[in-house]
Amino acid sequence: MGWLIGRTTVLSDPEKARRKALEKLQSIVDLDDPESLVVPILLDAILMVEAYRGARHQYDLLPELTHSVDALIRELDIVEKSELWAAE
C-alpha cells in the first residue's frame, strides 16, 4: 500500500496523517457497498474504546478514538431520541 501513513507521521503530525487518510477516503463513494466496509470498522472502534476505557495502559491515539466514538454515539443518541419524540 503506497499510501500507508506510518506510525511516525501519525504520532508526530496527526493533522497531516488525518488529511492523508481523508484524501484516500474520498473515493469511498466509488465502492459498490461502502457501508459493508465502514460499519464493521465503526463497530470495532466502539468496542475497542469500550474495552480500553479507563485502562491503566492506554494505546497511542486511544484518547482521540475515544473522543471520536463518544461524539458519534452522542449524535446517534440525539437522532434516536428525536425519532422517539417525533413518534409520540
Secondary structure, DSSP 8 states (H G I E B T S, - for coil): -TT---HHHHHH-HHHHHHHHHHHHGGGGGSS-HHHHHHHHHHHHHHHHHHHTT-SS--TTHHHHHHHHHHHHHHHHHHHHHHHHHH-
